[in-house]
Amino acid sequence: MGDLGGGGETKDVIDVEAVVVGAGIAGLATALALRRAGFAARDGGGGGGVVVLERHAELRATGAALTVFPNGWFALRALGIAHKLTPRYQPYETSVVTNLESGATQVFRFGGHKSRSGEVRVRPVHRRELLEAMAEELPPGTIRFSSRLASIGTEPAAGGGGGEELAVVGLDDGTVIRSRVLVGCDGVHSAVARWLGMAEPASSGRSCVRGLAVYPGGHGVRKELRQFLSHGLRAGMVPISDTDIYWFVVNNTVPAGKPAQMPRIKICSNLMIKREAAGDPEKILREVTDNLGRHLPEEFLDVARHSDPDNLTWAPLLYRAPWAILTGRAARGPVTVAGDAFHPMTPDMAQGGCAALEDAIVLARALSSRSPSPSPADGVAAYVAERRGRAAWIVAGAYLSGYVQQGSTSAPGVRAAAVKLFRDWIFYRFVFPLLADTMWFDCGDLVAPPPRDGGGEEEAADCKKSHVGPDHLYHRDTISRGFLRIKASGEVHFKPSQSRIWIREAIQQCLSQKDQGTPRKANRACPKRSRNSKKFMCPSHQAMESMSIEEEYISTLHTRSNARFFSRSKQQLSGVEMEAAAAAEQQDAVVVPAELQRMMHRRTSSEIELAMAGYFDASDEASEICRQLLANIKNAQSNYLSMDSFLATIVSDSVAAAATTAPLAAVRSNPFSDAATRSSFRRIHDRYSSILRAIKRSHGKVARKLRVARAVRKASRACLVVACGAAAAASVAVAAHLLLFGLLVGPAAMALCPMALKRKVTNTNAAAAAAVDARPAARRRRRRSTTGSLLRLQEQLDTAAKGTYVLGRDLDTVSHLVARLSDGIERENAMARRCAERVAADDADAVVAGRFFPVQEMANELRRSCSSSRKLAEELEEHVCLCLATIHRARLLVIKEISKQA
Ligand SMILES: Cc1cc2nc3c(=O)[nH]c(=O)nc-3n(C[C@H](O)[C@H](O)[C@H](O)COP(=O)(O)OP(=O)(O)OC[C@H]3O[C@@H](n4cnc5c(N)ncnc54)[C@H](O)[C@@H]3O)c2cc1C
């Protein structure tokens, strides 16, 4: 066993499924993911499940805050944590970078074209909140605090054929834990990584001071990342909440090469501050305000001065070389590493924590019970194989990003000048968007979607391939969770089983308020929105504006076509004239398919247009089926009333009364026996399948076109980079020649040289800029608009495909419920008929002779069956209502995508 020092005498031996070392972001996410994926579902406290070892006595959140990029949110969503944090942390879209040397300011968007609303955005979060959100999902006792890893080893599993091994870890209190999997999430100085034989992290030659400024009365700073670039320094600040601002200063204060435990702070006068300074908040702050950051603007220094001393840290920035990640040994039998232990990186792309979250999902998926890997060691190997490439790419991107953004070095020189030129002219415009693309990576779900009736697996795989798999946002569970959250917030009291009543009430409320011309009260579910928008908005526009699940669901329910549907069915039942419904139809504010087709016509091919039109037609037909079903359910429910009175007479032992009501049971019809309803289910299902195939085909075509367009764009960017590089080299060469010339010509000319040099460089740069600008503007615009419209088309198809897929599955569920209910009704009818026959055949003597007893037994059985069928009918009604809402929601999303393009 590899001894890491500090191990004591052996006290206990515990057997568990998985041991995770370290309760940081990676450790907690891994433990949670393993549980959620079913690998270690038993509780760790009593032995058996997953155990997290943490050397400290509590959760530690060094660094106060961090920014979570979309890839992190995708992972948090898969873990079921995102919804806890997103309401608390507002997203931001832009970064404003000010070069303090030139005064130039550049603005860039993180998402580029991918920027969208919803959960998945760029948000800064408090580290502690993130850790606690994960920790509270673990069963008590899972995290063993004050447990430092002291030794690691492996041993053959008892009775494990095929050479399966167990990981064995020793703690410094003498406890020994055996597990099927050991994951080292013990940070940058990982003992597990060392045991595996991975290369030691290297120093990037830079360090970072981080702090959290607190303004109890509110700071009033705009929600964006402000960055300032100076000599060998990059500082930034971003508001996290109304009172807190996270700030950082990345600087060149540690020598590159071997890892440094503490930064050696170098002040301009070459004075070295003692290493202890890094642990003293006062000294750190003084260093920032008086030395490192003395060129920084006063607004930044003011933020730094408001820092909470407990959250001030100064840490050297370490990384593992990308080639060491690609080739190093990150797994040995059932032992592996995740997070910083696997791929420590510089924080310049804010990706360390996000990549750790991705690791957790991928590892748990590889080890999950549904994974094809036969043993934990194979699962671990599959995880490492999947993660290596991406991790190495992010580490390299982050290093390049930091090196360039900080201007390589604080010492002026040709290299620094060239890097700054590259940064100011090329990096933010062309390279950063490429790097930012990696932040939109979706690591997928914890487990593959469950197989469905044979063909489901293939369908799910297809969907994954074309990126149109079932989306959480569309999932019924998520919708129900949305409802529950509304309930929890106290805005709307909702019980899942009361959805139909709630839906109806909400629609009626909405309609009556619209008639009165007042803002809708239903907006109380979203206080912010009702505060901001006083005037009444078209429901479809409202849905378009917001993507939060609650708002979206409510908006969907309030669409006029839904309202029309409900009013129609209500009128039908109450016998009101259909003219009123027709009038309501005329006022319908939802964009109709024909209009959409017109909007699409201009830019899409006829095949795509056809697929989309088919989608809208099919969704109309699906709405119609839902409407019919709801009417049938109503009929079934009223039939149960007559059944109730029939049963009541039998219970009362009154044969005569029973004999009179017996015919009622016989005439009780089955509203679901209609073959037309069943065949329309089959038809709509087939239709949805073929539409899905057509949409996927179109999606594939658009994706191919997009790839070509991107390749062309990349090639032209590369040409531009080469051209600009050549221009930069030429300007340096010209400058050198001028300098030489100046030296030769004499002191007088030398005096004039700086001015001439400056003018020359400016002119050369201006010439390069002019060359860039001279590109025909029209061509650039055209290319951008082609790619943009392809992207939008892809989004439309994605949305339609998701809607089609989800709806297909919803309708399947509904059709199964209908079949069950129909069978139940048939069975009950048969029983009722039998009862009625017995009652009619028997006479009063039978009662006296006790022969009436079997009829009562039969009636009791019938009552039980009717009560479960009633529940089934309620469930079906709820499903149909939700299905209807899903149809409209999917349509609104497609409408949104199309109207974006139009
Ligand atoms: C300046 C800076 C800014 C950053 N900003 C961002 C950002 O904005 N966004 C982002 O995504 N990432 C950011 N990161 C990166 C991010 O902080 C890390 O990648 C992330 O914290 C790594 O988490 P981890 O769980 O792997 O390691 P850690 O957070 O280091 O956790 C390791 C845990 O293991 C425990 N441990 C260690 N050894 C043992 C042992 N022998 N026994 C038991 N327990 C042990 C430790 O006590 C600790 O709790 C930043 C990093 C820095 C330095």
PDBQT file of the ligand as one rigid body, heavy atoms in Angstrom, charges set to zero:
ROOT
HETATM    1  C1  LIG A1001      -7.999  32.449  -8.743  1.00  0.00    +0.000 C 
HETATM    2  C2  LIG A1001      -8.913  31.360  -9.195  1.00  0.00    +0.000 A 
HETATM    3  C3  LIG A1001     -10.121  31.677  -9.777  1.00  0.00    +0.000 A 
HETATM    4  C4  LIG A1001     -10.954  30.661 -10.253  1.00  0.00    +0.000 A 
HETATM    5  N1  LIG A1001     -12.132  31.003 -10.852  1.00  0.00    +0.000 NA
HETATM    6  C5  LIG A1001     -12.914  30.024 -11.329  1.00  0.00    +0.000 A 
HETATM    7  C6  LIG A1001     -14.140  30.345 -11.965  1.00  0.00    +0.000 A 
HETATM    8  O1  LIG A1001     -14.540  31.504 -12.055  1.00  0.00    +0.000 OA
HETATM    9  N2  LIG A1001     -14.900  29.336 -12.460  1.00  0.00    +0.000 N 
HETATM   10  C7  LIG A1001     -14.510  28.025 -12.352  1.00  0.00    +0.000 A 
HETATM   11  O2  LIG A1001     -15.236  27.145 -12.817  1.00  0.00    +0.000 OA
HETATM   12  N3  LIG A1001     -13.343  27.707 -11.752  1.00  0.00    +0.000 NA
HETATM   13  C8  LIG A1001     -12.542  28.656 -11.236  1.00  0.00    +0.000 A 
HETATM   14  N4  LIG A1001     -11.377  28.331 -10.624  1.00  0.00    +0.000 N 
HETATM   15  C9  LIG A1001     -10.978  26.926 -10.532  1.00  0.00    +0.000 C 
HETATM   16  C10 LIG A1001     -11.708  26.232  -9.390  1.00  0.00    +0.000 C 
HETATM   17  O3  LIG A1001     -11.583  26.971  -8.217  1.00  0.00    +0.000 OA
HETATM   18  C11 LIG A1001     -11.115  24.873  -9.171  1.00  0.00    +0.000 C 
HETATM   19  O4  LIG A1001     -10.947  24.238 -10.385  1.00  0.00    +0.000 OA
HETATM   20  C12 LIG A1001     -12.038  24.049  -8.309  1.00  0.00    +0.000 C 
HETATM   21  O5  LIG A1001     -12.174  24.629  -7.049  1.00  0.00    +0.000 OA
HETATM   22  C13 LIG A1001     -11.457  22.646  -8.178  1.00  0.00    +0.000 C 
HETATM   23  O6  LIG A1001     -12.234  21.910  -7.298  1.00  0.00    +0.000 OA
HETATM   24  P1  LIG A1001     -11.688  20.543  -6.718  1.00  0.00    +0.000 P 
HETATM   25  O7  LIG A1001     -12.792  19.968  -5.945  1.00  0.00    +0.000 OA
HETATM   26  O8  LIG A1001     -11.096  19.730  -7.801  1.00  0.00    +0.000 OA
HETATM   27  O9  LIG A1001     -10.486  20.938  -5.757  1.00  0.00    +0.000 OA
HETATM   28  P2  LIG A1001     -10.510  21.764  -4.412  1.00  0.00    +0.000 P 
HETATM   29  O10 LIG A1001     -11.531  22.819  -4.463  1.00  0.00    +0.000 OA
HETATM   30  O11 LIG A1001      -9.107  22.177  -4.173  1.00  0.00    +0.000 OA
HETATM   31  O12 LIG A1001     -10.948  20.713  -3.311  1.00  0.00    +0.000 OA
HETATM   32  C14 LIG A1001     -10.087  19.716  -2.857  1.00  0.00    +0.000 C 
HETATM   33  C15 LIG A1001     -10.600  19.226  -1.516  1.00  0.00    +0.000 C 
HETATM   34  O13 LIG A1001      -9.876  18.078  -1.142  1.00  0.00    +0.000 OA
HETATM   35  C16 LIG A1001      -9.498  18.169   0.206  1.00  0.00    +0.000 C 
HETATM   36  N5  LIG A1001      -8.276  17.374   0.370  1.00  0.00    +0.000 N 
HETATM   37  C17 LIG A1001      -7.065  17.595  -0.170  1.00  0.00    +0.000 A 
HETATM   38  N6  LIG A1001      -6.201  16.621   0.209  1.00  0.00    +0.000 NA
HETATM   39  C18 LIG A1001      -6.897  15.777   0.998  1.00  0.00    +0.000 A 
HETATM   40  C19 LIG A1001      -6.560  14.586   1.696  1.00  0.00    +0.000 A 
HETATM   41  N7  LIG A1001      -5.329  14.062   1.650  1.00  0.00    +0.000 N 
HETATM   42  N8  LIG A1001      -7.512  13.979   2.415  1.00  0.00    +0.000 NA
HETATM   43  C20 LIG A1001      -8.769  14.479   2.491  1.00  0.00    +0.000 A 
HETATM   44  N9  LIG A1001      -9.139  15.604   1.842  1.00  0.00    +0.000 NA
HETATM   45  C21 LIG A1001      -8.225  16.244   1.107  1.00  0.00    +0.000 A 
HETATM   46  C22 LIG A1001      -9.279  19.651   0.423  1.00  0.00    +0.000 C 
HETATM   47  O14 LIG A1001      -9.387  19.999   1.789  1.00  0.00    +0.000 OA
HETATM   48  C23 LIG A1001     -10.391  20.250  -0.425  1.00  0.00    +0.000 C 
HETATM   49  O15 LIG A1001     -11.565  20.395   0.320  1.00  0.00    +0.000 OA
HETATM   50  C24 LIG A1001     -10.552  29.322 -10.126  1.00  0.00    +0.000 A 
HETATM   51  C25 LIG A1001      -9.345  28.996  -9.512  1.00  0.00    +0.000 A 
HETATM   52  C26 LIG A1001      -8.542  29.999  -9.043  1.00  0.00    +0.000 A 
HETATM   53  C27 LIG A1001      -7.243  29.636  -8.387  1.00  0.00    +0.000 C 
ENDROOT
TORSDOF 0
